[in-house]
Amino acid sequence: DAGVTQSPTHLIKTRGQQVTLRCSPISGHKSVSWYQQVLGQGPQFIFQYYEKEERGRGNFPDRFSARQFPNYSSELNVNALLLGDSALYLCASSSGVQGANQPQHFGDGTRLSIL
Amino acid sequence: GQQLNQSPQSMFIQEGEDVSMNCTSSSIFNTWLWYKQDPGEGPVLLIALYKAGELTSNGRLTAQFGITRKDSFLNISASIPSDVGIYFCAGRPGTYKYIFGTGTRLKVLA
């Protein structure tokens, strides 16, 4: 079975531009979470979506937004890019019920570089 | 953003040695996860812990959920070169997000 897939794998943008990152969860998983991982640090939580609704949001500005589609895939959008947005953006999926003890499985991420 | 404290920060060990690392938090967690991340890849789940005091094994890996629910430990027995990588703990304080640790960088000398 395919794991979590993310696209694109690498992306280069300039300051002020907008970017959209995509994620397909593991088949049967209804929850998708997004994390930002700056070089040398652990992942930082951005959003969680479950059944197409936002269930949680981390401490990120409103320039960051996301959505989940009926097939449970998800997009992360970042507007007005800043140099500090350069990072590895990770998507994780987990099965079913919100609040249940379900581990998250990660994709290999999108490496975003801002020039 | 908030990160959990992992120690040691990095370690060099000889192949065949046992490894221990830990993760601490100021908050109580309902779940602890341990991940390994290789360069250019996403974190790979190693062990999931759901109950205080729980000890779980996955091959040469053993992890424990601390009794206070504010810490967790990971042990690797008889390390091999492919154990090289960054190990992250992650704790879940509520129902929807995980907080990750600062990472332990493991290097194995053959």
Interface residues (C-beta under 8 A of the other chain):
Chain A: V4 S33 Y35 Q41 G42 P43 Q44 F45 Q48 Y50 R55 G56 G58 N59 L90 Q98 G99 N101 P103 Q104 H105 F106 G107 D108 G109
Chain B: G1 Q3 L4 N30 T31 L33 Y35 G40 E41 G42 P43 V44 L45 A48 Y50 F88 A90 G94 T95 Y96 K97 Y98 I99 F100 G101 T102 G103
